[in-house]
Amino acid sequence: MIRRMMLAAAAALGLAAPAAAQDRVTLVLNWLPGADHAPLYWAQQQNMYRDAGIALTIENGRGSGFAAQRTGSGQAQAGIVDTPAALQARGQGADLVAGMMIYAQSPYGIYWRRSSGIRGPQDFRGRRFGAPPADAARVMWPMIARAVGIQPNEVTWVNIAPEAKVASLQSGAIEATTHFYNVHYIYERTFGEDLGFVLTRDIGFNPYGNAFFLNGPWMRANPDAARRFIRTTQRAYQACLTNPAPCVAAVAGPAATSVEDLAVSWRLVAELMQDDPAGGRALGGMDAARMQQTIDGVRTAFNAPEMQPAQVFTNDLLDPAIPSHRAAAR
């Protein structure tokens, strides 16, 4: 009764009613803001998280390993992590659970200049590859090499900074590099007809890619907050797949990238998100058999401990009414 009287008095004086309690969620990106993060910034602009009772803080990342460490240790409630990297972190004791898949198709690409004499993966032997030591595809090189049909030690790896990949390839300091497919347009623009590339998913290596991983203890202690965070994120990605323009505009400032380039990159992100051609799974949903294949690859490459799909992902936080994305084929 007293509370109703106070609220009525506040309304009469033109004062705002107290805001509902918000669950604080810190999300660590896998890297700096880009097109793949556009739905997050757009949803923030639209107050979608606030309206869902989530006080969301977005932190820039420094690679999947960093995001896995921050999230697995509980310093953040959620992180965008490449799935193989998350599985490696789990094998080292991090309690991480995937709540929503972003890249249902592997984003790993290998790039080279045709003028270097490389015609395809069969010519990788004896070549200089450049990437940071923690680069996702470099970390997974033992499995990629197996798919190519060569031994992992038949290429030489050169340590370079992430932002030096294109320049190092241009200068000839390296003969090949790895990059996520969502920046494929940069290589096309830079190298034109001299560009050679292969996507690992086209040569038989297609593990799950980037996903929203949650800190396990937080998720289990706060299932409602975890569900509201994931479902809000799911709705944001659905909206941006339907109408990308306002989403890429929302991330242009944080990404310090032109809207035009972000729009091109988003189309590649949408391609990587395509999954479940027969329908029946929710957007961001994961398949146990596919996850088992990803687990098996990580175990083979890194002698990781045994783990079950049910330990590393859940579809229970997703809204089953939001259908999976089926983009046009390349």
Buried (B, 14 or more C-beta within 10 A) or exposed (E): EEEEEEEEEEEEEEEEEEEEEBBEBBBBBBBBBBBBBBBBBBBBEBEBBBEBBBEBEBBEBBBBBBBBBBBBEEEBBBBBBBBBBBBBBBBEEBBBBBBBBBBBBBBBBBBBBBEBEBEEBEBBEEBBBBBBEBBBBBBBBBBBBBBBEBEBEEBEBBEBEBEBBBEBBEEEEBBBBBBBBBBBBBBBEBBEEEBBBBBBBBBEBBBBBBBBBBBBEBBEEBEEBBBBBBBBBBBBBBBBBEEBEEBBBBBBEBBEBEEEBBBBBBBBBBBBBBBBEEEEBBBBBBBEEBBBBBBBBBBEBBEBEEBEBEBBBBBEBBBEEBBBBEBEEE
